[in-house]
Every structure is written in structure tokens, then in C-alpha cells.
């Protein structure tokens, strides 16, 4: 069911998006799971398939969004303002990274520490690749 929803979303995106955006997105969707596969192999020795890595990346990108929606809905209903100053400026990014790491933990079935290392390493290794792809378009 997961792959069917992702395929449907991808087809809708391909229909609406310009060609260069579709090419960039396709390259990014190939690059990041490959980086996750190799970083998981490097850190844990676990062989992760491309589908599992893609599922882990998708879930790790969705969980921080769900957390942000929950935070805004909860604090908005209380009438509170969201300010990133003081302790909140440290706790907020840590919470987002924890949600990002939790996606890898759930999808790959690892402990939290290896998942955190995979999340950090894959984010650091994906940035140069994304900048390289972006420079061509």
C-alpha cells in the first residue's frame, strides 16, 4: 500500500511539475536512499535494500512534519506564541532531529544510537550531492 501511494503521488507530481523540477526530484530520490544504504552498511554492517532505504527516508521526512503540525495545532489552540529564543532555540531543533531519527529507527528496526548516526551521516553526505545536482539546473 505504501508503494502504491508513493507511486500515485509521484505520478501526480510528474504531471504538474515542470520538466527541470521533475529531473531534480528524480535525481534526489535516487541519491538520498543510496546514501542511506551506504551509511547503514558503514555504521551497522546491515544490508539495506533500496526500497527499505526509500521507505526510511520517506518516513524520516514525514515525522518532523507531523510533529510540527501537532506543535502548531496544540500551541495555537492554547493561544501561545511559538518563539525560538533561549532554551527553545536548542530544544526545537533537537526535537526535529529526534523525529527525523525516529523515522530511521522505525523503518530500519535499529536502536536509537545507530539510527541517529545514520540520520546524521546521511544528511551530511546528501548535502554536497544536492548542491551538485542543483548547480546543473
C-alpha positions as a LaTeX table, in Angstrom:
\begin{tabular}{lrrr}
\hline
Residue & $x$ (\AA) & $y$ (\AA) & $z$ (\AA) \\
\hline
Unk1 & 0.00 & 0.00 & 0.00 \\
Unk2 & 2.89 & 2.31 & 0.82 \\
Unk3 & 4.47 & 1.93 & $-2.61$ \\
Unk4 & 1.11 & 2.43 & $-4.31$ \\
Unk5 & 0.58 & 5.76 & $-2.52$ \\
Unk6 & 4.12 & 6.90 & $-3.29$ \\
Unk7 & 3.69 & 5.95 & $-6.96$ \\
Unk8 & 0.39 & 7.82 & $-7.17$ \\
Unk9 & 1.91 & 10.90 & $-5.54$ \\
Unk10 & 4.89 & 10.69 & $-7.92$ \\
Unk11 & 2.64 & 10.49 & $-10.98$ \\
Unk12 & 0.61 & 13.48 & $-9.84$ \\
Unk13 & 3.84 & 15.39 & $-9.24$ \\
Unk14 & 5.18 & 14.49 & $-12.70$ \\
Unk15 & 2.00 & 15.76 & $-14.33$ \\
Unk16 & 2.04 & 19.12 & $-12.55$ \\
Unk17 & 5.74 & 19.91 & $-12.16$ \\
Unk18 & 7.97 & 21.48 & $-14.82$ \\
Unk19 & 10.50 & 19.18 & $-16.51$ \\
Unk20 & 13.60 & 20.51 & $-14.74$ \\
Unk21 & 11.93 & 20.18 & $-11.33$ \\
Unk22 & 10.94 & 16.61 & $-12.18$ \\
Unk23 & 14.52 & 15.76 & $-13.17$ \\
Unk24 & 15.96 & 17.30 & $-10.00$ \\
Unk25 & 13.40 & 15.47 & $-7.85$ \\
Unk26 & 14.12 & 12.17 & $-9.58$ \\
Unk27 & 17.86 & 12.54 & $-9.03$ \\
Unk28 & 17.31 & 13.46 & $-5.38$ \\
Unk29 & 15.00 & 10.46 & $-4.91$ \\
Unk30 & 17.80 & 8.25 & $-6.21$ \\
Unk31 & 20.65 & 9.94 & $-4.35$ \\
Unk32 & 19.37 & 10.08 & $-0.78$ \\
Unk33 & 18.29 & 6.41 & $-0.43$ \\
Unk34 & 21.65 & 5.34 & $-1.91$ \\
Unk35 & 23.43 & 7.45 & 0.70 \\
Unk36 & 21.27 & 5.88 & 3.43 \\
Unk37 & 22.08 & 2.39 & 2.14 \\
Unk38 & 25.81 & 3.00 & 2.20 \\
Unk39 & 25.80 & 4.81 & 5.55 \\
Unk40 & 23.76 & 1.98 & 7.12 \\
Unk41 & 26.25 & $-0.53$ & 5.72 \\
Unk42 & 29.15 & 1.55 & 7.03 \\
Unk43 & 27.75 & 2.10 & 10.53 \\
Unk44 & 25.92 & $-1.14$ & 11.31 \\
Unk45 & 27.05 & $-3.60$ & 8.64 \\
Unk46 & 23.38 & $-4.13$ & 7.80 \\
Unk47 & 22.49 & $-4.66$ & 4.14 \\
Unk48 & 19.54 & $-2.39$ & 3.44 \\
Unk49 & 17.65 & $-2.66$ & 0.16 \\
Unk50 & 16.87 & 0.41 & $-1.90$ \\
Unk51 & 13.16 & 0.05 & $-1.07$ \\
Unk52 & 13.82 & $-0.08$ & 2.67 \\
Unk53 & 16.10 & 2.93 & 2.43 \\
Unk54 & 13.49 & 4.84 & 0.42 \\
Unk55 & 10.84 & 3.96 & 2.98 \\
Unk56 & 13.14 & 5.08 & 5.81 \\
Unk57 & 13.85 & 8.41 & 4.10 \\
Unk58 & 10.16 & 8.99 & 3.42 \\
Unk59 & 9.15 & 8.22 & 6.99 \\
Unk60 & 12.01 & 10.28 & 8.43 \\
Unk61 & 10.87 & 13.28 & 6.40 \\
Unk62 & 7.20 & 12.83 & 7.33 \\
Unk63 & 7.61 & 12.51 & 11.11 \\
Unk64 & 9.09 & 16.01 & 11.69 \\
Unk65 & 6.26 & 17.46 & 9.60 \\
Unk66 & 3.71 & 15.62 & 11.73 \\
Unk67 & 5.48 & 16.91 & 14.85 \\
Unk68 & 5.40 & 20.48 & 13.56 \\
Unk69 & 1.71 & 20.21 & 12.72 \\
Unk70 & 0.99 & 18.82 & 16.17 \\
Unk71 & 3.03 & 21.57 & 17.83 \\
Unk72 & 1.33 & 24.37 & 15.91 \\
Unk73 & $-2.13$ & 22.88 & 16.47 \\
Unk74 & $-1.55$ & 22.39 & 20.20 \\
Unk75 & 0.07 & 25.73 & 20.92 \\
Unk76 & $-2.26$ & 27.57 & 18.56 \\
Unk77 & $-5.32$ & 26.23 & 20.37 \\
Unk78 & $-3.84$ & 27.42 & 23.66 \\
Unk79 & $-3.20$ & 30.88 & 22.26 \\
Unk80 & 0.55 & 30.62 & 22.80 \\
Unk81 & 3.16 & 32.09 & 20.50 \\
Unk82 & 5.97 & 29.96 & 19.12 \\
Unk83 & 9.25 & 31.74 & 19.80 \\
Unk84 & 12.67 & 30.29 & 19.19 \\
Unk85 & 14.70 & 32.07 & 21.83 \\
Unk86 & 16.54 & 30.90 & 24.90 \\
Unk87 & 16.16 & 27.21 & 25.67 \\
Unk88 & 13.58 & 26.79 & 22.90 \\
Unk89 & 16.19 & 27.56 & 20.27 \\
Unk90 & 18.06 & 24.42 & 21.38 \\
Unk91 & 15.15 & 22.13 & 22.19 \\
Unk92 & 13.22 & 22.77 & 18.99 \\
Unk93 & 15.93 & 21.60 & 16.52 \\
Unk94 & 16.78 & 18.68 & 18.80 \\
Unk95 & 13.14 & 17.60 & 18.73 \\
Unk96 & 13.05 & 17.83 & 14.94 \\
Unk97 & 16.25 & 15.77 & 14.67 \\
Unk98 & 14.82 & 13.21 & 17.11 \\
Unk99 & 11.70 & 12.89 & 14.94 \\
Unk100 & 13.92 & 12.60 & 11.85 \\
Unk101 & 15.97 & 9.87 & 13.56 \\
Unk102 & 12.82 & 8.08 & 14.72 \\
Unk103 & 11.87 & 7.55 & 11.07 \\
Unk104 & 15.09 & 5.61 & 10.54 \\
Unk105 & 14.62 & 3.71 & 13.79 \\
Unk106 & 11.13 & 2.58 & 12.87 \\
Unk107 & 11.86 & 1.75 & 9.24 \\
Unk108 & 15.20 & 0.01 & 9.65 \\
Unk109 & 14.45 & $-1.62$ & 13.01 \\
Unk110 & 17.63 & $-0.39$ & 14.66 \\
Unk111 & 18.36 & 1.07 & 18.09 \\
Unk112 & 18.22 & 4.84 & 18.51 \\
Unk113 & 22.00 & 5.45 & 18.56 \\
Unk114 & 22.76 & 3.75 & 15.21 \\
Unk115 & 19.67 & 5.40 & 13.73 \\
Unk116 & 20.91 & 8.77 & 14.93 \\
Unk117 & 24.32 & 8.14 & 13.39 \\
Unk118 & 22.75 & 7.05 & 10.08 \\
Unk119 & 20.47 & 10.10 & 10.07 \\
Unk120 & 23.33 & 12.49 & 10.76 \\
Unk121 & 25.75 & 10.89 & 8.32 \\
Unk122 & 23.18 & 10.62 & 5.53 \\
Unk123 & 22.18 & 14.25 & 6.00 \\
Unk124 & 25.81 & 15.36 & 5.91 \\
Unk125 & 26.64 & 13.24 & 2.86 \\
Unk126 & 23.49 & 14.21 & 0.97 \\
Unk127 & 24.14 & 17.95 & 1.15 \\
Unk128 & 27.09 & 18.01 & $-1.32$ \\
Unk129 & 25.16 & 15.77 & $-3.70$ \\
Unk130 & 22.13 & 18.03 & $-3.54$ \\
Unk131 & 24.28 & 21.09 & $-4.15$ \\
Unk132 & 25.90 & 19.36 & $-7.13$ \\
Unk133 & 22.52 & 18.43 & $-8.62$ \\
Unk134 & 21.23 & 21.95 & $-8.01$ \\
Unk135 & 24.23 & 23.50 & $-9.79$ \\
Unk136 & 23.35 & 21.75 & $-13.06$ \\
Unk137 & 19.81 & 23.12 & $-13.19$ \\
\hline
\end{tabular}
